Amino acid sequence: MLTFVWAEDENGVIGKDGSLPWNLPNDMKFFKEVTLTGNVLMGRKTLESIPNPPLKNRINVVLSRNENFEVENIIVLHSKEDVLKYAEESDKPLHIIGGSDIFQLFSQDVDRLYKTLIHEEFEGDTVMSPIDYDAFELIEEREGVVDEKNIHAHTFQIYKRK
Ligand SMILES: NC(=O)c1ccc[n+]([C@@H]2O[C@H](COP(=O)([O-])OP(=O)(O)OC[C@H]3O[C@@H](n4cnc5c(N)ncnc54)[C@H](OP(=O)(O)O)[C@@H]3O)[C@@H](O)[C@H]2O)c1
């Protein structure tokens, strides 16, 4: 099974200067809970945005066109076909965690969406790729708790392909 796990603002912004535009610990917690149920796939730039990769207790798979790209304790794949084969042979969900290029590449293949919608507008340079929501059914929705550490109103949504 393939899933997408991401957070976007009211305009679909997901990134700024190689990092996240917001600080929202509740979303990091949600991200961890979801992704710990399987393994993770990300683009090379998203890998570089993670402070101490790999993400622990999950196999980390990275997509890069660079055949010489190697990182310790990370599986590097070079094509969509390699990823689909890897996911098929795995008995765990492969959670696709971005960025934009990688979401675009798997938009027709993804089975489930784990989306955090942040109800604000941020400045950014990376935007979520288009998703055909008509092909998905919203199966769960929950308001995030706003407090002194989580100052941005947000909603967690889970969609399943129809
Ligand atoms: N809000 C969120 O949920 C979220 C999630 C993820 C990322 N982000 C943010 O988004 C930004 C990074 O995302 P991004 O969209 O710029 O980059 P990205 O998708 O993480 O990485 C792009 C790289 O992936 C590789 N790639 C892309 N398509 C490929 C293909 N078809 N085959 C093989 N390799 C391929 C290439 O690596 P090479 O150049 O090595 O060939 C490409 O440069 C950061 O700001 C990050 O913080 C936000």
The ligand as a MOL file (V3000), in Angstrom:
LIG
                    3D

  0  0  0     0  0            999 V3000
M  V30 BEGIN CTAB
M  V30 COUNTS 48 52 0 0 0
M  V30 BEGIN ATOM
M  V30 1 N 4.9100 20.0740 4.4710 0
M  V30 2 C 5.2420 18.8290 4.1930 0
M  V30 3 O 4.5160 17.8960 4.5320 0
M  V30 4 C 6.5200 18.5470 3.4590 0
M  V30 5 C 6.8250 17.2340 3.0810 0
M  V30 6 C 8.0250 17.0050 2.3840 0
M  V30 7 C 8.8550 18.0600 2.0590 0
M  V30 8 N 8.5130 19.3080 2.4350 0 CHG=1
M  V30 9 C 9.3580 20.4560 2.0650 0
M  V30 10 O 9.4990 20.4480 0.6390 0
M  V30 11 C 10.8250 20.8730 0.2700 0
M  V30 12 C 11.5610 19.7580 -0.4610 0
M  V30 13 O 10.7450 19.2110 -1.4680 0
M  V30 14 P 11.0120 19.3460 -3.0250 0
M  V30 15 O 9.7160 19.1510 -3.7070 0
M  V30 16 O 11.7780 20.6000 -3.2780 0 CHG=-1
M  V30 17 O 12.0270 18.1550 -3.3130 0
M  V30 18 P 11.9030 16.5440 -3.1740 0
M  V30 19 O 10.6890 16.0750 -3.9180 0
M  V30 20 O 12.0170 16.1370 -1.7490 0
M  V30 21 O 13.2250 16.0590 -3.8890 0
M  V30 22 C 13.4170 16.3040 -5.2550 0
M  V30 23 C 14.5140 15.3820 -5.7310 0
M  V30 24 O 14.0180 14.0410 -5.8180 0
M  V30 25 C 14.6650 13.3730 -6.8780 0
M  V30 26 N 13.6590 12.9810 -7.8750 0
M  V30 27 C 12.5440 13.6610 -8.2480 0
M  V30 28 N 11.8760 13.0000 -9.2120 0
M  V30 29 C 12.5940 11.8650 -9.4660 0
M  V30 30 C 12.4160 10.7810 -10.3640 0
M  V30 31 N 11.3750 10.7280 -11.2130 0
M  V30 32 N 13.3410 9.7940 -10.3530 0
M  V30 33 C 14.3970 9.8310 -9.5090 0
M  V30 34 N 14.6210 10.8460 -8.6360 0
M  V30 35 C 13.7170 11.8540 -8.6110 0
M  V30 36 C 15.6760 14.3470 -7.4720 0
M  V30 37 O 16.8720 14.1630 -6.7300 0
M  V30 38 P 18.3430 14.4140 -7.3810 0
M  V30 39 O 18.4180 15.8950 -7.5770 0
M  V30 40 O 19.2900 13.8740 -6.3530 0
M  V30 41 O 18.3570 13.6270 -8.6690 0
M  V30 42 C 15.0400 15.6860 -7.1260 0
M  V30 43 O 15.9540 16.7680 -7.1050 0
M  V30 44 C 11.4750 21.2520 1.5930 0
M  V30 45 O 11.2220 22.6060 1.8450 0
M  V30 46 C 10.7650 20.3700 2.5970 0
M  V30 47 O 10.8330 20.8780 3.9130 0
M  V30 48 C 7.3750 19.5680 3.1160 0
M  V30 END ATOM
M  V30 BEGIN BOND
M  V30 1 1 1 2
M  V30 2 2 2 3
M  V30 3 1 2 4
M  V30 4 1 4 5
M  V30 5 2 4 48
M  V30 6 2 5 6
M  V30 7 1 6 7
M  V30 8 2 7 8
M  V30 9 1 8 9
M  V30 10 1 8 48
M  V30 11 1 9 10
M  V30 12 1 9 46
M  V30 13 1 10 11
M  V30 14 1 11 12
M  V30 15 1 11 44
M  V30 16 1 12 13
M  V30 17 1 13 14
M  V30 18 2 14 15
M  V30 19 1 14 16
M  V30 20 1 14 17
M  V30 21 1 17 18
M  V30 22 2 18 19
M  V30 23 1 18 20
M  V30 24 1 18 21
M  V30 25 1 21 22
M  V30 26 1 22 23
M  V30 27 1 23 24
M  V30 28 1 23 42
M  V30 29 1 24 25
M  V30 30 1 25 26
M  V30 31 1 25 36
M  V30 32 1 26 27
M  V30 33 1 26 35
M  V30 34 2 27 28
M  V30 35 1 28 29
M  V30 36 1 29 30
M  V30 37 2 29 35
M  V30 38 1 30 31
M  V30 39 2 30 32
M  V30 40 1 32 33
M  V30 41 2 33 34
M  V30 42 1 34 35
M  V30 43 1 36 37
M  V30 44 1 36 42
M  V30 45 1 37 38
M  V30 46 2 38 39
M  V30 47 1 38 40
M  V30 48 1 38 41
M  V30 49 1 42 43
M  V30 50 1 44 45
M  V30 51 1 44 46
M  V30 52 1 46 47
M  V30 END BOND
M  V30 END CTAB
M  END
